[in-house]
Amino acid sequence: MLEWFTSLPVVIQALLAGMMTWGLTALGAALVFVFTTIEKKVMNMMLGFAAGVMIAASFWSLLAPAIEFTEQDGGIAWLPAAIGFLAGGFFVRLLDFVTPHLHLSAPLESAEGPSTGLKKTTLLFLAITLHNIPEGLAIGVAFGAAALNMDGATVVGALTLALGIGIQNMPEGAALSIPLRGEGMSRRRAFNYGQMSAIVEPIAAMIGAAAVFFIQPLLPYALAFAAGAMIFVVVEELIPESQAENGSDLATLGLMVGFTVMMILDVALG
């Protein structure tokens, strides 16, 4: 099975991996057919877990290979990682600035981005969709690095990264669909909003894979860029949301478990 997968063009590999993360998002969103609400402490723990997975993935799957590649290539090991990491964070901040959106627990009047008459449900959808872009880019860049035979980068490692992102997407899907159901939306519509928020991931994955495959010198910058974008999302969105309403202890433990799970997956399988 792996031999068949590796025989595919790198952009198709990234597409299929992105489709997997989309499917796992849909699985999380499907919880709306079982639950009308989820206790806030449980949701905090799930979001904390997602944050831990993303933090671990940012280092083990993206930053560390970028530093190692630059070092072995004879460059200044930290420079591309530092530049790419900061550029990724500023990129997501720019997207936040130009796209109207609303964070999960925020009231409608605190919507960010340009003023708009969009409904709260649409603004919530845009927020999660916006922050799924870096995850798709990260997957694509990882597959591009493997295709270029970058030291420390393998197809198995890229698949592990995609699996880790998919696992953390599950609580994000639920975090969107279940609150929408709680506001009176039908289960089917709430599910569709939840699963469609990740449709950008396979698209971004293809873009990321194609970009690094055709612009090889930018590979370490691209890896670090994806890491910086993911960390921005974690710090701006997942951690604050997970710490809401006295859920800090469970959320923190969830983050540590998520970090550990992703670290084990990357080291053991990557």
BELVEN-V154364 format. One line per field, one symbol per residue. phi: phi as a letter, one per 30 degrees, with the letter a starting at -180 (. if undefined). burial: I if it has 24 or more other C-alpha atoms within 12 Angstrom, else O. A space follows every 50 residues. Layout:
phi = ???
burial = ???
This chain:
phi = .dddddddeeddeddddddddddddddddddddcccbbeedddedddded ddddddddddcbdddddddddddicdeddddddddddddddddddedccd abdecddedceciddacddedddddddddedddeddddddddddddddhd eicbddddddeddddddddedddddcdddddddjdddddddddddddcdd dddddddddddddcbeddedddddeddddddeddddcddeddcdhhcddd ddddddddddddddedddcd
burial = OOOOOOOOOIIIIIIIIIIIIIIIIIIIIIIIIOOIIIOIIIIIIIIIII IIIIIIIIIIIIIIIIIIIIOOOOOOOIOIIIIIIIIIIIIIIOIIOOII IIIIIOOOOOIIIOOOOOOIIIIIIIIIIIIIIIIIIIIIIIIIIIIIOI IIIIIIIIIIIIIIIIIIIIIIIIIIIIIIIOOOOOIOIIIIIIIIIIII IIIIIIIIIIIIIOOIOIIIIIIIIIIIIIIIIIIIIIIIIIIIOOIIOI IIIIIIIIIIIIIOIIIOOI
